[in-house]
Amino acid sequence: MGGLPKELDRVRALATQNKGSQANRLFEEVIRPRENMIRFSKPGVRLAPDPDAAVDELFSHYVERSFHTKQHREKMLEQTLRTWLSQAHLGRRYKQEQVGDDIFRVKFPFVARSRQQVDRIIKPLHLGQGDASQILEKGGKWSFRLRQLQKRQLLPREVLFTVEGPSANSARNEAYHSAVEELEDTGIHVIPHQDREAILDFARG
């Protein structure tokens, strides 16, 4: 895969100099079957009023796998974190639990107790939905839940959200950063989900 970006840059440069059938032949050369990790499907045609938006949509579907539900993706993030905690001999300390009272309760996948009191909470959160509005709504929903628990003095001081956002450069990135800022405004810790060592440092307390 290492040589593919260079090959694509080379073909793009040649394609800008050659139009019509010559450019088509260059494209066919790029996608022809090879003995490597990448396989290309048959090419297709799509008419789109906004080509950049169409590319973002296709990237989200085929690379970020946006067709997976948010619940499915968060389960994958939770499984990754559960593995990290187990490897760090912290797996028994953190349990799935509801935090709250008879009026308002929230389920968290990783809750640690000390002397029967909730001591720490860790929540992986996927904020890479295919639409910017969905990202803002997801972040806002969790900000609301956190503030409700704080209002009832049911949230511990040490709460960590490990977040995963969109990888494509688009309006979704702006929504992602806005959602993260809103979460941070509640006073909790927010760090990228891929920062394994920082997460484990928090988990150790």
Protein Blocks (a to p, Z undefined) as FASTA:
>chain_A
ZZmmmmmmmmmmmmmmpghjllmmmmmmmmpccddfbdcddddddddfblmlmmmmmmmm
mmnopmpcfklmmmmmmmmmmmmmmmnopmmmpccddeddfkbccddfbdcdeehiafbd
cddddfkbfbfklmmmmmmmmmmmmmmmmmnopacfbdcddddddfbdcfklmmmmmmmm
mmmmnopacddfklmmlmmmmmnZZ
